[in-house]
Amino acid sequence: MKKVLIYSTPTCVYCKMAKDFFKKNNIEYQDFNVAEDEEAREEMVQKSHQLGVPVIDIEGDIFVGFNRPEMEKALGLK
């Protein structure tokens, strides 16, 4: 299974959509709340070069926002 990291905030609608997508597809993921975790926020900015959430890291492939078709492809779901 691929390593999946998501950088999110509690109030982000697209973050919730991404997490629901992972749960529906039985994808394990590690969630970082960048509203509270300054170190994770810095890591997210290093990867994405911006502050927008969600930032999703699938084995080093970085997705900004919830792009279902591209994430399905990266996860081998389609």
Jmol script that loads the backbone (N, CA, C; Angstrom):
load data "model"
ATOM      1  N   MET A   1       0.830  -1.183   0.000  1.00  0.00           N
ATOM      2  CA  MET A   1       0.000   0.000   0.000  1.00  0.00           C
ATOM      3  C   MET A   1       0.877   1.250   0.000  1.00  0.00           C
ATOM      4  N   LYS A   2       0.473   2.239  -0.764  1.00  0.00           N
ATOM      5  CA  LYS A   2       1.255   3.463  -0.866  1.00  0.00           C
ATOM      6  C   LYS A   2       1.105   4.320   0.384  1.00  0.00           C
ATOM      7  N   LYS A   3       2.187   5.044   0.709  1.00  0.00           N
ATOM      8  CA  LYS A   3       2.167   5.933   1.861  1.00  0.00           C
ATOM      9  C   LYS A   3       1.445   7.221   1.475  1.00  0.00           C
ATOM     10  N   VAL A   4       0.410   7.570   2.252  1.00  0.00           N
ATOM     11  CA  VAL A   4      -0.396   8.750   1.964  1.00  0.00           C
ATOM     12  C   VAL A   4      -0.372   9.684   3.165  1.00  0.00           C
ATOM     13  N   LEU A   5      -0.009  10.936   2.915  1.00  0.00           N
ATOM     14  CA  LEU A   5      -0.023  11.978   3.937  1.00  0.00           C
ATOM     15  C   LEU A   5      -0.987  13.063   3.481  1.00  0.00           C
ATOM     16  N   ILE A   6      -1.763  13.609   4.408  1.00  0.00           N
ATOM     17  CA  ILE A   6      -2.630  14.733   4.083  1.00  0.00           C
ATOM     18  C   ILE A   6      -2.392  15.844   5.099  1.00  0.00           C
ATOM     19  N   TYR A   7      -2.177  17.018   4.579  1.00  0.00           N
ATOM     20  CA  TYR A   7      -2.003  18.222   5.385  1.00  0.00           C
ATOM     21  C   TYR A   7      -3.323  18.969   5.288  1.00  0.00           C
ATOM     22  N   SER A   8      -3.977  19.178   6.435  1.00  0.00           N
ATOM     23  CA  SER A   8      -5.341  19.688   6.416  1.00  0.00           C
ATOM     24  C   SER A   8      -5.596  20.636   7.580  1.00  0.00           C
ATOM     25  N   THR A   9      -6.796  21.222   7.572  1.00  0.00           N
ATOM     26  CA  THR A   9      -7.298  21.995   8.700  1.00  0.00           C
ATOM     27  C   THR A   9      -8.685  21.456   9.051  1.00  0.00           C
ATOM     28  N   PRO A  10      -9.122  21.644  10.293  1.00  0.00           N
ATOM     29  CA  PRO A  10     -10.417  21.094  10.718  1.00  0.00           C
ATOM     30  C   PRO A  10     -11.617  21.679   9.972  1.00  0.00           C
ATOM     31  N   THR A  11     -11.514  22.892   9.447  1.00  0.00           N
ATOM     32  CA  THR A  11     -12.664  23.549   8.818  1.00  0.00           C
ATOM     33  C   THR A  11     -12.677  23.426   7.295  1.00  0.00           C
ATOM     34  N   CYS A  12     -11.708  22.744   6.721  1.00  0.00           N
ATOM     35  CA  CYS A  12     -11.567  22.650   5.264  1.00  0.00           C
ATOM     36  C   CYS A  12     -12.511  21.593   4.684  1.00  0.00           C
ATOM     37  N   VAL A  13     -13.445  22.028   3.827  1.00  0.00           N
ATOM     38  CA  VAL A  13     -14.412  21.122   3.210  1.00  0.00           C
ATOM     39  C   VAL A  13     -13.721  20.117   2.287  1.00  0.00           C
ATOM     40  N   TYR A  14     -12.750  20.580   1.501  1.00  0.00           N
ATOM     41  CA  TYR A  14     -12.059  19.682   0.574  1.00  0.00           C
ATOM     42  C   TYR A  14     -11.182  18.673   1.311  1.00  0.00           C
ATOM     43  N   CYS A  15     -10.685  19.066   2.480  1.00  0.00           N
ATOM     44  CA  CYS A  15      -9.924  18.128   3.308  1.00  0.00           C
ATOM     45  C   CYS A  15     -10.842  16.990   3.757  1.00  0.00           C
ATOM     46  N   LYS A  16     -12.044  17.328   4.192  1.00  0.00           N
ATOM     47  CA  LYS A  16     -13.008  16.309   4.621  1.00  0.00           C
ATOM     48  C   LYS A  16     -13.377  15.401   3.450  1.00  0.00           C
ATOM     49  N   MET A  17     -13.570  15.978   2.266  1.00  0.00           N
ATOM     50  CA  MET A  17     -13.884  15.176   1.083  1.00  0.00           C
ATOM     51  C   MET A  17     -12.758  14.193   0.783  1.00  0.00           C
ATOM     52  N   ALA A  18     -11.512  14.661   0.887  1.00  0.00           N
ATOM     53  CA  ALA A  18     -10.366  13.790   0.619  1.00  0.00           C
ATOM     54  C   ALA A  18     -10.295  12.656   1.638  1.00  0.00           C
ATOM     55  N   LYS A  19     -10.493  12.967   2.913  1.00  0.00           N
ATOM     56  CA  LYS A  19     -10.450  11.934   3.954  1.00  0.00           C
ATOM     57  C   LYS A  19     -11.587  10.928   3.771  1.00  0.00           C
ATOM     58  N   ASP A  20     -12.770  11.420   3.412  1.00  0.00           N
ATOM     59  CA  ASP A  20     -13.896  10.515   3.143  1.00  0.00           C
ATOM     60  C   ASP A  20     -13.577   9.596   1.954  1.00  0.00           C
ATOM     61  N   PHE A  21     -12.940  10.154   0.927  1.00  0.00           N
ATOM     62  CA  PHE A  21     -12.524   9.373  -0.239  1.00  0.00           C
ATOM     63  C   PHE A  21     -11.551   8.266   0.188  1.00  0.00           C
ATOM     64  N   PHE A  22     -10.566   8.604   1.021  1.00  0.00           N
ATOM     65  CA  PHE A  22      -9.602   7.608   1.487  1.00  0.00           C
ATOM     66  C   PHE A  22     -10.307   6.510   2.283  1.00  0.00           C
ATOM     67  N   LYS A  23     -11.201   6.904   3.190  1.00  0.00           N
ATOM     68  CA  LYS A  23     -11.918   5.913   4.013  1.00  0.00           C
ATOM     69  C   LYS A  23     -12.770   4.999   3.142  1.00  0.00           C
ATOM     70  N   LYS A  24     -13.480   5.580   2.185  1.00  0.00           N
ATOM     71  CA  LYS A  24     -14.358   4.802   1.298  1.00  0.00           C
ATOM     72  C   LYS A  24     -13.557   3.761   0.508  1.00  0.00           C
ATOM     73  N   ASN A  25     -12.315   4.110   0.161  1.00  0.00           N
ATOM     74  CA  ASN A  25     -11.468   3.227  -0.637  1.00  0.00           C
ATOM     75  C   ASN A  25     -10.468   2.437   0.210  1.00  0.00           C
ATOM     76  N   ASN A  26     -10.657   2.450   1.527  1.00  0.00           N
ATOM     77  CA  ASN A  26      -9.792   1.708   2.462  1.00  0.00           C
ATOM     78  C   ASN A  26      -8.318   2.069   2.294  1.00  0.00           C
ATOM     79  N   ILE A  27      -8.058   3.365   2.116  1.00  0.00           N
ATOM     80  CA  ILE A  27      -6.691   3.869   1.991  1.00  0.00           C
ATOM     81  C   ILE A  27      -6.253   4.405   3.351  1.00  0.00           C
ATOM     82  N   GLU A  28      -5.192   3.838   3.890  1.00  0.00           N
ATOM     83  CA  GLU A  28      -4.646   4.360   5.148  1.00  0.00           C
ATOM     84  C   GLU A  28      -3.915   5.653   4.856  1.00  0.00           C
ATOM     85  N   TYR A  29      -4.048   6.617   5.760  1.00  0.00           N
ATOM     86  CA  TYR A  29      -3.380   7.896   5.572  1.00  0.00           C
ATOM     87  C   TYR A  29      -2.981   8.481   6.916  1.00  0.00           C
ATOM     88  N   GLN A  30      -1.993   9.341   6.870  1.00  0.00           N
ATOM     89  CA  GLN A  30      -1.573  10.060   8.071  1.00  0.00           C
ATOM     90  C   GLN A  30      -2.002  11.503   7.892  1.00  0.00           C
ATOM     91  N   ASP A  31      -2.719  12.036   8.874  1.00  0.00           N
ATOM     92  CA  ASP A  31      -3.290  13.379   8.806  1.00  0.00           C
ATOM     93  C   ASP A  31      -2.481  14.336   9.682  1.00  0.00           C
ATOM     94  N   PHE A  32      -2.155  15.492   9.116  1.00  0.00           N
ATOM     95  CA  PHE A  32      -1.455  16.540   9.855  1.00  0.00           C
ATOM     96  C   PHE A  32      -2.339  17.779   9.878  1.00  0.00           C
ATOM     97  N   ASN A  33      -2.692  18.241  11.066  1.00  0.00           N
ATOM     98  CA  ASN A  33      -3.497  19.449  11.229  1.00  0.00           C
ATOM     99  C   ASN A  33      -2.563  20.655  11.212  1.00  0.00           C
ATOM    100  N   VAL A  34      -2.463  21.310  10.059  1.00  0.00           N
ATOM    101  CA  VAL A  34      -1.515  22.415   9.912  1.00  0.00           C
ATOM    102  C   VAL A  34      -1.990  23.696  10.589  1.00  0.00           C
ATOM    103  N   ALA A  35      -3.229  23.718  11.082  1.00  0.00           N
ATOM    104  CA  ALA A  35      -3.709  24.868  11.846  1.00  0.00           C
ATOM    105  C   ALA A  35      -3.043  24.890  13.224  1.00  0.00           C
ATOM    106  N   GLU A  36      -2.638  23.717  13.720  1.00  0.00           N
ATOM    107  CA  GLU A  36      -2.044  23.616  15.051  1.00  0.00           C
ATOM    108  C   GLU A  36      -0.587  23.175  15.033  1.00  0.00           C
ATOM    109  N   ASP A  37      -0.176  22.438  14.016  1.00  0.00           N
ATOM    110  CA  ASP A  37       1.159  21.848  13.962  1.00  0.00           C
ATOM    111  C   ASP A  37       2.064  22.679  13.046  1.00  0.00           C
ATOM    112  N   GLU A  38       2.860  23.537  13.656  1.00  0.00           N
ATOM    113  CA  GLU A  38       3.716  24.450  12.892  1.00  0.00           C
ATOM    114  C   GLU A  38       4.760  23.700  12.064  1.00  0.00           C
ATOM    115  N   GLU A  39       5.306  22.634  12.608  1.00  0.00           N
ATOM    116  CA  GLU A  39       6.306  21.845  11.891  1.00  0.00           C
ATOM    117  C   GLU A  39       5.696  21.210  10.632  1.00  0.00           C
ATOM    118  N   ALA A  40       4.499  20.663  10.776  1.00  0.00           N
ATOM    119  CA  ALA A  40       3.805  20.061   9.629  1.00  0.00           C
ATOM    120  C   ALA A  40       3.462  21.137   8.598  1.00  0.00           C
ATOM    121  N   ARG A  41       3.076  22.330   9.055  1.00  0.00           N
ATOM    122  CA  ARG A  41       2.764  23.430   8.138  1.00  0.00           C
ATOM    123  C   ARG A  41       3.989  23.796   7.311  1.00  0.00           C
ATOM    124  N   GLU A  42       5.144  23.864   7.953  1.00  0.00           N
ATOM    125  CA  GLU A  42       6.394  24.165   7.235  1.00  0.00           C
ATOM    126  C   GLU A  42       6.714  23.074   6.217  1.00  0.00           C
ATOM    127  N   GLU A  43       6.518  21.830   6.609  1.00  0.00           N
ATOM    128  CA  GLU A  43       6.751  20.692   5.709  1.00  0.00           C
ATOM    129  C   GLU A  43       5.819  20.786   4.498  1.00  0.00           C
ATOM    130  N   MET A  44       4.550  21.134   4.744  1.00  0.00           N
ATOM    131  CA  MET A  44       3.566  21.276   3.667  1.00  0.00           C
ATOM    132  C   MET A  44       3.995  22.370   2.691  1.00  0.00           C
ATOM    133  N   VAL A  45       4.436  23.496   3.210  1.00  0.00           N
ATOM    134  CA  VAL A  45       4.866  24.612   2.349  1.00  0.00           C
ATOM    135  C   VAL A  45       6.094  24.208   1.534  1.00  0.00           C
ATOM    136  N   GLN A  46       7.006  23.461   2.129  1.00  0.00           N
ATOM    137  CA  GLN A  46       8.185  22.981   1.398  1.00  0.00           C
ATOM    138  C   GLN A  46       7.773  22.097   0.222  1.00  0.00           C
ATOM    139  N   LYS A  47       6.754  21.269   0.429  1.00  0.00           N
ATOM    140  CA  LYS A  47       6.304  20.350  -0.615  1.00  0.00           C
ATOM    141  C   LYS A  47       5.473  21.037  -1.690  1.00  0.00           C
ATOM    142  N   SER A  48       4.598  21.976  -1.280  1.00  0.00           N
ATOM    143  CA  SER A  48       3.631  22.552  -2.218  1.00  0.00           C
ATOM    144  C   SER A  48       3.925  23.992  -2.616  1.00  0.00           C
ATOM    145  N   HIS A  49       4.787  24.659  -1.860  1.00  0.00           N
ATOM    146  CA  HIS A  49       5.133  26.071  -2.098  1.00  0.00           C
ATOM    147  C   HIS A  49       3.937  26.993  -1.920  1.00  0.00           C
ATOM    148  N   GLN A  50       2.997  26.610  -1.063  1.00  0.00           N
ATOM    149  CA  GLN A  50       1.840  27.457  -0.776  1.00  0.00           C
ATOM    150  C   GLN A  50       1.204  27.057   0.546  1.00  0.00           C
ATOM    151  N   LEU A  51       0.208  27.836   0.983  1.00  0.00           N
ATOM    152  CA  LEU A  51      -0.466  27.577   2.257  1.00  0.00           C
ATOM    153  C   LEU A  51      -1.853  26.961   2.098  1.00  0.00           C
ATOM    154  N   GLY A  52      -2.334  26.765   0.877  1.00  0.00           N
ATOM    155  CA  GLY A  52      -3.660  26.198   0.662  1.00  0.00           C
ATOM    156  C   GLY A  52      -3.730  24.737   1.076  1.00  0.00           C
ATOM    157  N   VAL A  53      -4.886  24.332   1.579  1.00  0.00           N
ATOM    158  CA  VAL A  53      -5.111  22.940   1.964  1.00  0.00           C
ATOM    159  C   VAL A  53      -6.320  22.393   1.217  1.00  0.00           C
ATOM    160  N   PRO A  54      -6.424  21.101   1.041  1.00  0.00           N
ATOM    161  CA  PRO A  54      -5.459  20.110   1.493  1.00  0.00           C
ATOM    162  C   PRO A  54      -4.266  20.001   0.558  1.00  0.00           C
ATOM    163  N   VAL A  55      -3.165  19.577   1.128  1.00  0.00           N
ATOM    164  CA  VAL A  55      -2.013  19.137   0.348  1.00  0.00           C
ATOM    165  C   VAL A  55      -1.891  17.650   0.644  1.00  0.00           C
ATOM    166  N   ILE A  56      -1.882  16.860  -0.412  1.00  0.00           N
ATOM    167  CA  ILE A  56      -1.853  15.406  -0.272  1.00  0.00           C
ATOM    168  C   ILE A  56      -0.581  14.880  -0.925  1.00  0.00           C
ATOM    169  N   ASP A  57       0.152  14.088  -0.174  1.00  0.00           N
ATOM    170  CA  ASP A  57       1.412  13.502  -0.631  1.00  0.00           C
ATOM    171  C   ASP A  57       1.198  11.992  -0.755  1.00  0.00           C
ATOM    172  N   ILE A  58       1.202  11.508  -2.007  1.00  0.00           N
ATOM    173  CA  ILE A  58       1.072  10.070  -2.254  1.00  0.00           C
ATOM    174  C   ILE A  58       2.405   9.589  -2.816  1.00  0.00           C
ATOM    175  N   GLU A  59       3.216   8.992  -1.928  1.00  0.00           N
ATOM    176  CA  GLU A  59       4.536   8.486  -2.329  1.00  0.00           C
ATOM    177  C   GLU A  59       5.363   9.555  -3.049  1.00  0.00           C
ATOM    178  N   GLY A  60       5.294  10.800  -2.576  1.00  0.00           N
ATOM    179  CA  GLY A  60       6.092  11.869  -3.173  1.00  0.00           C
ATOM    180  C   GLY A  60       5.391  12.637  -4.279  1.00  0.00           C
ATOM    181  N   ASP A  61       4.253  12.131  -4.769  1.00  0.00           N
ATOM    182  CA  ASP A  61       3.448  12.904  -5.725  1.00  0.00           C
ATOM    183  C   ASP A  61       2.577  13.857  -4.916  1.00  0.00           C
ATOM    184  N   ILE A  62       2.689  15.150  -5.205  1.00  0.00           N
ATOM    185  CA  ILE A  62       1.999  16.173  -4.420  1.00  0.00           C
ATOM    186  C   ILE A  62       0.755  16.648  -5.151  1.00  0.00           C
ATOM    187  N   PHE A  63      -0.367  16.645  -4.426  1.00  0.00           N
ATOM    188  CA  PHE A  63      -1.644  17.130  -4.946  1.00  0.00           C
ATOM    189  C   PHE A  63      -2.118  18.267  -4.056  1.00  0.00           C
ATOM    190  N   VAL A  64      -2.451  19.385  -4.664  1.00  0.00           N
ATOM    191  CA  VAL A  64      -2.997  20.513  -3.920  1.00  0.00           C
ATOM    192  C   VAL A  64      -4.484  20.563  -4.230  1.00  0.00           C
ATOM    193  N   GLY A  65      -5.296  20.469  -3.192  1.00  0.00           N
ATOM    194  CA  GLY A  65      -6.737  20.387  -3.388  1.00  0.00           C
ATOM    195  C   GLY A  65      -7.152  18.940  -3.534  1.00  0.00           C
ATOM    196  N   PHE A  66      -8.439  18.739  -3.758  1.00  0.00           N
ATOM    197  CA  PHE A  66      -8.980  17.385  -3.881  1.00  0.00           C
ATOM    198  C   PHE A  66      -9.229  17.100  -5.355  1.00  0.00           C
ATOM    199  N   ASN A  67      -8.271  16.412  -5.987  1.00  0.00           N
ATOM    200  CA  ASN A  67      -8.358  16.065  -7.401  1.00  0.00           C
ATOM    201  C   ASN A  67      -8.576  14.561  -7.494  1.00  0.00           C
ATOM    202  N   ARG A  68      -9.829  14.157  -7.390  1.00  0.00           N
ATOM    203  CA  ARG A  68     -10.174  12.728  -7.336  1.00  0.00           C
ATOM    204  C   ARG A  68      -9.584  11.916  -8.491  1.00  0.00           C
ATOM    205  N   PRO A  69      -9.765  12.320  -9.762  1.00  0.00           N
ATOM    206  CA  PRO A  69      -9.239  11.484 -10.858  1.00  0.00           C
ATOM    207  C   PRO A  69      -7.727  11.267 -10.785  1.00  0.00           C
ATOM    208  N   GLU A  70      -6.982  12.312 -10.478  1.00  0.00           N
ATOM    209  CA  GLU A  70      -5.523  12.175 -10.396  1.00  0.00           C
ATOM    210  C   GLU A  70      -5.110  11.333  -9.193  1.00  0.00           C
ATOM    211  N   MET A  71      -5.809  11.482  -8.083  1.00  0.00           N
ATOM    212  CA  MET A  71      -5.481  10.686  -6.900  1.00  0.00           C
ATOM    213  C   MET A  71      -5.832   9.216  -7.131  1.00  0.00           C
ATOM    214  N   GLU A  72      -6.948   8.940  -7.806  1.00  0.00           N
ATOM    215  CA  GLU A  72      -7.301   7.551  -8.127  1.00  0.00           C
ATOM    216  C   GLU A  72      -6.203   6.927  -8.989  1.00  0.00           C
ATOM    217  N   LYS A  73      -5.706   7.693  -9.930  1.00  0.00           N
ATOM    218  CA  LYS A  73      -4.631   7.194 -10.800  1.00  0.00           C
ATOM    219  C   LYS A  73      -3.369   6.913  -9.977  1.00  0.00           C
ATOM    220  N   ALA A  74      -2.990   7.847  -9.112  1.00  0.00           N
ATOM    221  CA  ALA A  74      -1.776   7.694  -8.305  1.00  0.00           C
ATOM    222  C   ALA A  74      -1.886   6.513  -7.342  1.00  0.00           C
ATOM    223  N   LEU A  75      -3.106   6.232  -6.883  1.00  0.00           N
ATOM    224  CA  LEU A  75      -3.320   5.134  -5.937  1.00  0.00           C
ATOM    225  C   LEU A  75      -3.602   3.799  -6.625  1.00  0.00           C
ATOM    226  N   GLY A  76      -3.663   3.825  -7.958  1.00  0.00           N
ATOM    227  CA  GLY A  76      -3.924   2.605  -8.714  1.00  0.00           C
ATOM    228  C   GLY A  76      -5.368   2.134  -8.598  1.00  0.00           C
ATOM    229  N   LEU A  77      -6.290   3.067  -8.366  1.00  0.00           N
ATOM    230  CA  LEU A  77      -7.713   2.711  -8.249  1.00  0.00           C
ATOM    231  C   LEU A  77      -8.407   2.699  -9.605  1.00  0.00           C
ATOM    232  N   LYS A  78      -7.800   3.317 -10.605  1.00  0.00           N
ATOM    233  CA  LYS A  78      -8.409   3.378 -11.947  1.00  0.00           C
ATOM    234  C   LYS A  78      -7.399   3.009 -12.985  1.00  0.00           C
TER     235      LYS A  78
END
end "model"
wireframe off; spacefill off
backbone 0.3
color backbone group
